[in-house]
Amino acid sequence: MFAGGKLVRSRKVFRNSCGKWASLLPVVLLCISTTRAQGPAPETAPPLFPGGGLLSYNSVFTTRGQIPLSSGNIPATARPTFASEDDFNFTWGFYRNFDLAILVPIVTNHFDMAGIPKVGGTGLGDAMVLVKYRFYRRDSQRGTTQASVTFGPKVPTGRTNLANENGTLLPASLQPGSGSTDLVLAANWTYTGLFNLRRLVADEDFHSLLRSQGTQQTRLGSEIESRFWLSYRPYESKNVTREWFIGPVLTWQHSQNDRIAGVTQGGSGGDVLRGGVTTYVGVRPGIHVWLGMDWDVAHSTDALFMPVRRHISFGITQQFRLHF
């Protein structure tokens, strides 16, 4: 989850037009002029610079392991065997050490198992409105250490009426939206100059999604995820207009059991440990692209648990300066 939100640290400024984003957020663009903005950086702890804006597109593909079907019916706790999510993110640095992010997803879910017809569909997902606050920053000859917290609601804007060919409503766990208002909490830490290497960065993203009851009297299991990325910058141009980050990623994800009509569905939650690699490339001032991939290393073996087996994410970010 989150990357999303791709945030920036203070660097060089530049002059760039943002008119090409008019098809994405025309209302926002009424307040944007051709000005100077900062270059990109992939660390998660820094907020966006004051007065800055960011638009990003992120595409995520997730494949899950299958579960045995004993009755020929889709379990009420089934997760998509394949899911894709297109995230549109607008972030505004509205005050020093603070930023506001609005994330709107479009979700496609498919459930495919032997013995039953393939089902699924596409719809708007649940939007999120998040505020980040950087409460710590310390600069040294080694580099910069930063820490921040993020919080905000996930609101029930998503579609919850997907059905199969017979018109039977799919379980809540296969819907693009949840029908619930949930709470997002996150903590981020970035340490630049690890082992006194200026280009080596340790970055930790710890976030949780605390769920309430939503559609079909279902309370999907709350989630906790920890993502640690150790990145190295093998290339950086002298004027910082182009740079490249790459390094290994280790992600641990814990999901609690679902509750349906007040009854806990034992074995529907579990733990997954994934390993992979992520890379960011600054292609020109204010624009960067990223690609991340990870795979299942170890997971819980409960009967109803469907662990994430493969996770691929890629996207592009454009930064600018806002004038309200």
N, C-alpha and C positions, 0 to 999 in steps of 0.2 A: 503494500500500500504505500505510500506516500512519496515519494519521491517527488514522486513526486513532487510535490512542491519543491522546485529547484531554486534555491535562494543564493544570494550573492554577498561578497565582501567588498569593502571599499577599495577601488583600484582606479585606473585611468578613466577619464571621461571622454565621450565622443559625441559626434553629431550624426544623427541618423533619422531617416523618415520612418514613421510607423503607419503610413497609410495602407499598407498591404494587409494589415490586421482588421480592416474595416468590416470584412465579411464575417468576422468572429464576434466582435464586441462593438457594434456601432455606437452605442450610447456612451461607452467609455471613451471612444475616440473623439467625441465632441470636445473633450477636455485635453487632448493631446496635441502638441505642436512639435515641429521639427526642432529638436534641442539636443543637448548633450546628456549622455547617461553613462553608467559604469559598465565595465567588462564583466563577463560571467565568471563564476566560480562554483564548484559543486558541493562545498561544505554545507551541512544542514543547520548548524548552530547560528550563524549570523542572520539577522533580519535583513530585509531589503533596505537600501539606503533611504534616508528621509526625502520625501518628494518623488521617489522612484516608482516606476510601474513595471510590471512583468506580465507577459502573456506566454503561456506554454501549452503545448499539445503533447499528450503522453498516451501511448498505446501499450496495453498490457495483455499478454496471453498466458493463461494458466491451464495446466492439465493436471487432473487428479486421478488417483488410483481408483479402481472399481471395488465394489462390494458385492458379495453373493446375494442373489435374489432367490428367496425361498418360496414366495407366494406368487411370483409373476407380476407383482405390483411395484410401483415406485415407492420406496420408503419415504415416510414423512420428513426424514432428516437428510435426504439425499442432497448432495452438492453437485453442481455441474461437472461432468467429466471433462468438458472443455468450455472455457469462458474467455471472452475478449472484452476489454473495457477501454473506451476512448475518453480520456480525461481532458477537460478544458479548464485551465486554471488562470485566474486573474489575481495578482497580488499587488498591494499598494503599501508603500512605506509611509504611513500617515503621521509618524512621529519618531523622534530619535529612539532607537532600540525597540520599536514596535513595528509590526506590519499586520495587514489584514489580507487574508486569502479567501477567495471564493472558488470552490471546486465543483464543477458540474460534469457528471459522468454519463456516458451512453453505454449500456451493458448488453451484451449478447451471451445468453446461456444455452448450452446444449447438454442433454443427458442421453447417453447412448450405452446400453447394456444388452447382452444377449437375452433373447426371450421376450423383449418388449419393443414396441416401435420407438424410434428416435423422436424426442420431443425437445422443445425449446423455443426461443424467440428473442427479439430485441426490443428494448425500451429504455426510457430515461431512468437513470439510477437516482439514488438519494444524494442530494447536494450537501456540501459541508461549508460552514462559515467559521473560519479559524483565526484567532489572534495569537501572534507570537510575541514574546517579550524576552529580550536578551538581558539577563540580570548580571552577567559577569563577562568581563573582557580584560585580558592582561597581555601586554606586548613586552617582548624581550628580544635579545639578540638572537635567540633560538628561533623565535617565531611568535605566533599569537595563539592564546588559549581563550576559548569562548564557550559559554553555556547559555541555554535558553529553555523556556517552557512554552508550550502551545496548548490552547484549549478552545473548545467551541462545540456547537451542536452539529449533529448530522440530522437533517430534517427529512420527513417522509414525502419527497417529491417523486419517488420512483414508481414505475408501473408495477402493479400487483395482480393483474388479471390474465396472465398467460395461461393458456389451456391447451389440452391435447386435441387430436383430431375429432374426438367425440364431444368436445366441449367441456370436459372435466377440468376443473381448475388444478393447475400444478401446485405442488407443495410450496409453502412460503420460502423454503430454502433454495428454490429454483427460480424465483421471481427476480427481476432486475431491481426492484425496490423491496424494502422490508416492511413498510407501513408503520414503523416505529420512529420515535424521536430519541436519538442516542447521544451520548457524550463522548467526545474525543479528547484525550489527554496525552501529551507527549513531552519528553525531555530530550534535549540534544546537547552534545558535547563535541567540540572540535579542538584538536591539539596539533598545531603546526610545528614542524621541526622535530619530529620524533627521532630520538637517538642523535640529536644535534644535526640532522640532515634537513636542510631548509625545505627541500621539495618532498619530504615524506610527511604525510598527514594521516592521523588517526581520527576517525569520525564515527560517533555512536548515535544511533537514532532509536530511542525506546518509546514506544507509543502503545496506547490501549484504546479499545472501543468498548464502552460500557453500554449494553443494549437494554431496551425496555420491550414490553410486549407490543407486537405489531399485528400484521394481517393474519387471518386464520387462527386467531388466539395463540399465535406462536411467538415465543421469545427465543430468537436465535442466540446461540452461545456467545458470551462476551469474549473478546480476543485481546491477547497481549503479544507484542512482537518486539524483538530486539535485533537490530541490524548493525553490524560492525564492518566498516569499510576501511581498509588500509590502502591508501592511494599514493602513488609516486608520480611526479610530473617530469617525464623524460624530456619534454620540449617546452620552451617558453620563448617567444620572440622578444626582442629587446624592448619594443614598445608595448608589450603585453596585449597585442591585438589577436595573437594566436597562441594557444597553449593546449596541452594534452595531458590528461590525468588517466591513470589506469591502475587497477589493483584488485586483490581478492576481497570477496564479501562472504561473511558468515551470518546467517539469519536463523534465529530460533523463534518459533511461533507456537503459542498455546491457545487452544480454543476450549471453552467450557461446553458442557452438555446443553443441548436445546431443551426448552420446556414447551410442551404443547398442551393447551387447556389446563395448565397448572401441574402437569405431570412431567417429571424429569425423564428425558430419553437417555438412559444410561448407555455409555459407549459411543455416543455421537460426537463427543469432543476428544481432544488428544493433543499430542505434541509432534512437531516436525522440526528437524534440523536440516537446513539447506546450505550448500556451499556453491560459490560461483565467482564471477568476475564482472566488474563494472568499469566502463570507460566513458570519459567526457572529452569532447573536443571543442575548443573555441575556434570557430571557422572564420569569424570576423568580429569586429567590436560589437558587443552587445548580443551576439547570437552564439549559442552553443547547442550541440546535439549530444545525445547520450545513448548508450546501449548497455543493458544489464541482463545477465543470464545466470540462473542458478538451478541446482538440481537437488533432489531428495538425497540426503546422506543417511538419515535415520528417522524413524517415526514410530508412533504408538501402533499397536496391533489390535485395538478393540474392533469388534465385529462391524459396527456401524460407522466407524471413522474413515473418512476419505481424505488421505493426506495429499498435499500439493506435491506433485512429482516433478514438474517443470514449470519454470516461471521466467518469462522473457518480457523485457520492457525496453521501449525506445521512444525518443521524443525530441522536441526542439523547443527552445526558449528564445524569446525576444524581449529585451529590456529597453526602457525608455524613461523619460521624465514626465511627470504629470503636472498640469497646472489647473487647479480648480478655482 
